[in-house]
Amino acid sequence: MEQHQAPILAIIPPPVQFVLTFLIGLAVNRLLAWQPGWTEMEGVRWIGWALAAGGVALSFFAAGRFVFRHTTLNPAGSPAHLVVDGAHGWSRNPMYAALTAIYAGIALGLGEVWPLVLVILPFASMNWVVIPFEEARLREAFGQAYVDYCSLVRRWL
């Protein structure tokens, strides 16, 4: 397999990118005290916590498949097996979808608006840097099997 230079955003673990962005959002929240009324609504908070819980469950099952199949969770690591079942049967990136859901859910649950606004940053990093890097490596590693999988299963949802 041809070696590709991993972009820095593929080397920084995705969970770290999400956590750092969330923390930056909390800092911005303290500096710019903008708090729309809807963030205080109890229903919004409950929806947020439910979204976060669903994301945790999804991440557990999706990552569990990788562990069970003895393949890497590291975007810059060497894939040993192509995982196409379970959550990967309906999304090629359920772990990134789960991280996004957890992040947005916690922001809603806490009523923190700036972290919610900034969720676009780690999402963009995944969508336009990390995933394309991974997809190129998976095409090289698994060839037509990966191309066929991509034609059947969407990138996100």
Secondary structure, 3 states (H helix, E strand, C coil): CCCCCCCHHHHCCHHHHHHHHHHHHHHHHHHCCCCCHHHHCHHHHHHHHHHHHHHHHHHHHHHHHHHHCCCCCCCCCCCCCCCCCHHHHCCCCHHHHHHHHHHHHHHHHHCCHHHHHHCHHHHHHHHHHHHHHHHHHHHHHHHHHHHHHHHHCCCCC
